[in-house]
Amino acid sequence: MSPPLIKGWCPSAHRPMMSGDGLIVRVRPRLARLDVRQAIALCELADRFGNGTIDLTNRANLQLRGVAQANHKKLLTELAELNLLDAEPGIEVRRNILVSPLYRNGDQTTTLAEELMRRLAELPELPAKFGLAVDVGQTRLLAADSADIRLERGLDGLVLRADGAETGCSITEDEAVDQVIHLARWFAQSFTPSLRRMAQLIAERDLPLKWQGKEVVPIGPIIQPGSSEIGPVYGAAFGQLPASKLSELIEASGATAIRVTPWRMFILEGGSVKQASAFVTHESDPLVTADACPGAPHCPQAEMETRTIARALAPRVSGSLHVSGCAKGCARKKPADIVLVGNSGRFDLVKRGRAGDEPCQRGLTSETLMTMDLT
C-alpha cells in the first residue's frame, strides 16, 4: 500500500479541494451560527450543486461535497448573497475561529469573536490550519478541539493560552485581541516547516514566560444529543447532514437559527424538540462514538467504502470505533478502541490506536468483521 497523500491545507469556498465525487466547498459560519434563512438556503444549495449532503467538520465548519467545477462560481455567488462568504479569499482562510456554542447574544464570547473577525487582516502569515478558539464560559468546552491560540476563562478573569501549554497569561477584555495578535506574531517568527502548529512548536522550543503562569477553569462536559439552554441538540452520524432532512427539521422545530459544533452535533436555536430519524437523538446511540471518513468512492485515496460497515459494527463495539478508508485517518486523530483501515480492498485492524499504527490483523473482509469478537 502506498503512503496516503497528506495535504497541508483545508478546503475553503474560494479554494475548494477536489475529491472523488467532485469539489469540496467549505463554508465557515460566523459565530458558528446560520440564521434560519441561511440554513435552509444552504440545504437547497447542497441539493442543487452538491450531492445532497452537508458535512459538519471537527472545526465547526460546513462542507458541500460533489460540486462540479463548472458550478463553482455560481455557488460562490449564491453563498455571497447569503453572507456566508468573505469577499477577500485571504480573510476567509484566516477566519478559522472556534467559539463555544452556548453563548448568548452580546456576551463576552460574541464580543471577543466579533473583534477577532474584524481584525483578521492584522494577523501575520500563518500555516493554513492555524486556528483560534474563544472558550470563555464558566467551564471550558473546546480544550480538546483544534486551535493554536485560546482565549479562555481563568480563575479570576480572562486568560490567553498557547495550545500545548498548561497555563496562560492574564489579560483584560480590552487587550485580548491585541495579545492574540502579539502571540500569533511570535509564532510566525518561530515556526518551521516541520513545526506548523503551536503545540508542536512549544514542545520543541520554550514558550516565553510572559505567556504562562495563570491557571484556567476546569473542562466541562461536552453537550450531548437532547436538550440545551439554547435549544434541542441533534447529532450527525459521521458528521453527515442529509440536506433535505435537515431543512425539514429546522422548519418543523420553529428554530430561528442553527448553531454548529466541532462535535458532530448541532443546536436548533429557539426550536422545539421534534422526532428526527435521520439524526442522532440520544447520547446512548452507538453512532455517537463512531467515526468514519467518506471512504471510497468519495475520496480518491480511500481503499474501502467505510460508512456502511461502521453503521453495522457500531452497536457491536463497546468502546470507540474508527473506520478509515486509508492510513491517513482523517476522521479521527486521537486513538480509538477499534480502528479499521482500508488496505487493498480489505481492512486492517488496529486496537486502541490510530489509523496509521501497526495493525494486529490484516486482510479482513467485511463479512469476517461482522462475525468477529471486536473487544
C-alpha positions in Angstrom: 0.0 0.0 0.0 1.5 3.4 -1.0 1.5 6.1 1.7 -1.6 8.3 1.7 -1.1 11.9 0.4 -1.4 14.4 3.2 -2.3 17.9 2.2 -1.1 20.8 4.2 -4.2 22.9 3.8 -8.0 22.6 4.2 -10.6 23.4 1.6 -12.4 26.7 1.6 -15.1 28.3 -0.5 -12.7 30.3 -2.7 -10.2 27.4 -2.8 -12.1 24.1 -2.9 -10.5 20.7 -2.8 -11.1 18.1 -5.4 -12.3 14.7 -4.1 -13.5 11.5 -5.7 -17.0 12.9 -6.1 -16.3 16.5 -7.1 -15.2 19.6 -5.3 -15.4 20.1 -1.5 -16.5 23.6 -0.8 -16.2 24.7 2.9 -18.5 27.3 4.5 -17.3 28.9 7.7 -20.4 30.1 9.7 -19.7 33.3 11.6 -20.1 32.7 15.4 -20.8 29.0 14.4 -24.3 30.2 13.5 -26.6 30.3 10.5 -29.9 32.1 10.8 -32.9 30.1 9.6 -32.9 31.7 6.1 -29.2 31.0 5.6 -29.5 27.4 6.9 -32.5 26.4 4.7 -30.9 28.1 1.7 -27.6 26.2 2.2 -29.6 22.9 2.3 -31.1 23.9 -1.0 -27.6 24.7 -2.4 -26.4 21.3 -1.3 -29.2 19.6 -3.2 -28.8 21.8 -6.3 -25.0 22.0 -6.6 -23.7 19.1 -4.5 -24.5 15.5 -3.6 -27.4 16.4 -1.2 -25.4 16.2 2.0 -23.6 18.8 4.2 -20.6 17.6 6.2 -20.2 19.0 9.7 -16.4 19.2 10.4 -14.4 19.0 13.6 -13.7 22.7 13.3 -17.5 23.5 13.3 -17.5 24.3 9.6 -19.9 23.0 6.9 -18.9 21.4 3.6 -20.7 20.9 0.4 -19.4 17.8 -1.4 -19.8 16.7 -5.0 -19.8 20.2 -6.6 -19.0 20.3 -10.3 -16.2 22.6 -11.3 -18.5 24.3 -13.8 -20.9 25.2 -11.0 -18.3 26.6 -8.5 -18.6 30.2 -9.5 -22.4 30.1 -9.4 -22.2 28.5 -5.9 -19.9 31.3 -4.7 -22.3 33.9 -6.0 -25.1 32.4 -4.0 -23.0 32.0 -0.9 -22.1 35.7 -1.1 -25.7 36.7 -1.4 -26.4 34.7 1.8 -23.5 36.5 3.6 -21.8 33.1 4.0 -18.6 34.1 2.1 -15.8 36.6 2.7 -15.2 38.7 -0.5 -11.4 38.5 0.2 -10.1 34.9 0.0 -7.2 35.7 2.4 -9.6 36.8 5.1 -11.8 33.7 4.6 -8.8 31.4 5.2 -7.8 33.3 8.3 -11.4 33.2 9.7 -10.6 29.9 11.5 -12.2 30.7 14.8 -13.9 28.2 17.1 -16.4 29.5 19.5 -18.1 27.8 22.4 -21.6 27.2 21.1 -23.6 28.0 24.3 -23.1 31.8 24.1 -25.7 34.5 24.5 -26.0 37.4 22.1 -23.9 40.3 23.3 -21.9 38.3 25.9 -18.1 38.1 26.1 -17.9 35.2 23.6 -19.6 37.2 20.9 -17.7 40.4 21.8 -14.3 38.8 21.5 -15.1 36.7 18.5 -16.5 39.7 16.5 -13.4 41.8 17.3 -11.2 38.9 16.2 -13.1 38.7 12.9 -12.8 42.5 12.4 -9.0 42.4 12.9 -8.1 39.2 11.0 -6.1 41.3 8.5 -3.7 42.2 11.3 -2.6 38.6 11.8 0.8 37.6 10.3 1.2 34.9 7.6 0.4 31.7 9.4 0.1 28.0 8.3 -3.2 27.2 6.7 -4.5 25.0 9.6 -3.6 27.5 12.3 -6.7 28.3 14.4 -8.1 30.4 17.3 -10.6 29.5 20.0 -12.9 31.7 22.1 -13.8 29.5 25.0 -14.7 31.9 27.8 -17.6 30.3 29.5 -17.7 29.2 33.1 -16.2 25.9 32.0 -14.1 25.2 29.0 -15.7 23.2 26.2 -13.1 23.5 23.4 -9.9 22.3 25.1 -9.7 19.1 23.1 -10.6 20.7 19.8 -8.2 22.0 17.2 -6.9 25.6 18.0 -3.5 27.1 18.4 -4.3 30.2 20.4 -7.0 30.1 23.0 -9.0 32.8 24.8 -10.3 31.1 28.0 -11.7 31.8 31.4 -9.2 31.9 34.3 -9.9 31.7 38.0 -10.0 35.5 38.2 -10.6 36.8 34.7 -9.6 36.1 31.1 -6.6 34.1 30.1 -4.7 33.9 26.8 -3.2 30.4 26.4 -0.9 28.9 23.7 -2.1 25.4 22.8 0.1 22.8 24.4 0.9 25.0 27.5 -0.8 24.1 30.8 -1.2 27.8 31.8 -1.6 31.1 30.1 -1.3 34.8 30.8 -3.9 37.1 32.4 -5.5 39.6 30.1 -8.3 42.1 30.1 -11.1 42.1 27.6 -9.9 45.4 26.1 -6.4 44.0 25.3 -7.4 40.4 24.5 -7.3 40.7 20.7 -4.1 42.7 20.8 -2.5 39.9 22.8 -3.8 37.3 20.4 -2.1 39.1 17.5 1.1 39.5 19.6 1.3 35.8 20.3 0.5 35.0 16.6 3.4 37.1 15.6 5.8 35.3 17.9 4.6 32.0 16.4 5.0 33.4 12.9 8.6 34.2 13.6 9.3 30.9 15.2 7.6 28.0 13.4 9.3 25.8 10.9 8.1 23.5 8.1 8.0 20.6 10.5 6.6 22.5 13.4 3.5 24.2 12.0 1.1 24.0 15.0 1.5 25.8 18.3 1.6 22.6 20.5 4.3 21.1 18.2 6.4 24.3 18.4 6.4 24.8 22.2 7.1 21.1 22.7 10.5 21.8 21.0 11.0 25.5 21.9 10.4 27.2 25.2 7.3 29.5 25.3 8.3 32.9 26.8 7.3 33.1 30.4 5.1 36.2 29.9 2.6 33.9 28.3 2.5 31.4 31.1 1.5 31.2 34.8 -2.2 31.7 35.0 -4.4 28.7 35.5 -7.6 28.2 33.6 -11.0 26.9 34.7 -11.7 23.1 34.5 -13.0 21.4 31.4 -16.8 21.0 31.4 -18.8 18.1 29.9 -19.4 18.3 26.2 -23.1 18.7 25.3 -24.9 15.6 24.2 -27.9 14.9 21.9 -31.0 16.0 23.8 -31.8 19.5 25.1 -29.8 22.5 26.0 -30.4 26.1 27.3 -30.2 27.3 23.6 -32.5 24.7 22.1 -32.6 21.0 21.1 -29.3 19.2 20.3 -29.0 16.7 17.5 -26.1 14.5 16.4 -24.9 13.8 12.9 -23.7 10.3 12.3 -20.1 10.6 10.9 -20.7 14.4 10.7 -23.1 13.9 7.7 -26.2 16.0 7.4 -28.8 15.0 4.8 -29.7 18.4 3.4 -33.4 17.8 2.8 -33.9 16.2 6.2 -32.1 19.0 7.9 -34.2 21.6 6.2 -37.4 19.8 7.2 -36.3 19.5 10.8 -35.4 23.2 11.0 -38.8 24.3 9.7 -40.7 21.8 11.8 -38.9 22.9 15.0 -39.6 26.6 14.5 -35.9 27.3 15.2 -34.6 30.8 14.5 -31.1 29.6 13.7 -28.8 26.6 13.7 -25.6 26.5 15.7 -22.9 24.1 14.7 -20.3 22.5 17.0 -17.0 20.7 16.5 -18.5 17.5 18.0 -20.7 16.4 15.1 -23.7 18.0 16.8 -25.9 21.0 16.0 -28.3 23.1 18.1 -31.6 24.4 16.8 -31.6 27.8 18.5 -35.1 28.6 19.9 -36.6 25.4 18.4 -38.8 22.7 19.9 -37.8 19.0 20.1 -39.0 17.0 17.1 -38.6 13.4 16.1 -35.8 13.1 13.6 -34.8 9.6 12.5 -32.2 11.0 10.2 -30.1 12.3 13.1 -28.8 11.1 16.4 -31.2 12.0 19.2 -29.9 10.2 22.3 -26.4 10.1 23.8 -26.6 6.3 24.1 -26.7 5.8 20.4 -23.6 3.9 19.4 -23.0 6.2 16.4 -22.1 9.0 19.0 -18.7 7.3 19.5 -18.2 6.0 15.9 -16.1 7.8 13.3 -15.8 7.1 9.6 -14.4 9.2 6.8 -16.4 9.5 3.5 -14.4 6.5 2.1 -14.5 5.1 -1.4 -15.5 6.2 -4.0 -15.9 9.7 -2.5 -12.3 10.1 -1.6 -9.6 9.2 -4.2 -7.2 7.9 -1.5 -9.7 5.7 0.2 -9.3 2.0 -0.5 -12.6 0.9 1.0 -16.2 2.0 1.5 -16.4 3.0 5.2 -19.8 4.1 6.5 -21.9 1.1 5.8 -19.6 -1.2 7.8 -19.3 1.5 10.5 -23.0 1.6 10.9 -23.2 -2.2 11.1 -20.4 -2.5 13.6 -21.1 0.4 15.9 -23.7 -1.5 18.0 -21.2 -4.4 18.5 -18.2 -2.3 19.7 -18.3 -1.4 23.4 -15.9 1.5 23.1 -15.0 3.9 20.3 -14.9 2.8 16.7 -13.0 4.4 13.8 -13.3 3.2 10.2 -10.8 4.8 7.8 -10.6 4.4 4.1 -6.8 4.7 4.3 -4.0 5.1 6.8 -4.3 8.9 6.9 -7.1 8.6 9.4 -8.8 12.0 8.6 -12.0 11.3 10.5 -10.3 10.9 13.9 -6.8 11.9 15.0 -7.0 10.6 18.6 -6.9 6.8 19.4 -10.0 4.6 19.2 -10.6 1.3 20.8 -11.2 -0.4 17.4 -9.7 1.0 14.2 -10.3 -0.5 10.8 -8.1 0.8 7.9 -8.8 0.2 4.3 -6.0 -1.6 2.5 -6.1 -3.1 -1.0 -9.8 -4.0 -0.9 -9.8 -5.3 2.7 -9.5 -3.9 6.2 -6.5 -4.0 8.7 -7.4 -4.0 12.4 -5.8 -1.7 15.0 -6.8 -2.0 18.6 -6.5 1.0 20.9 -4.6 3.1 18.5 -4.8 5.3 15.4 -5.2 4.6 11.7 -1.5 4.8 10.9 -0.5 2.4 13.7 0.8 -1.1 13.1 -2.2 -3.5 12.7 -2.7 -6.5 14.9 -4.6 -8.3 12.0 -4.6 -7.7 8.3 -6.7 -8.5 5.2 -10.1 -8.8 6.9 -13.3 -8.8 4.8 -16.5 -7.0 5.8 -18.1 -10.5 6.2 -15.3 -11.6 8.6 -15.6 -8.5 10.7 -19.4 -9.0 11.2 -18.7 -12.3 12.9 -15.6 -11.3 14.9 -15.4 -10.5 18.6 -14.4 -6.9 18.5 -13.4 -6.4 22.1 
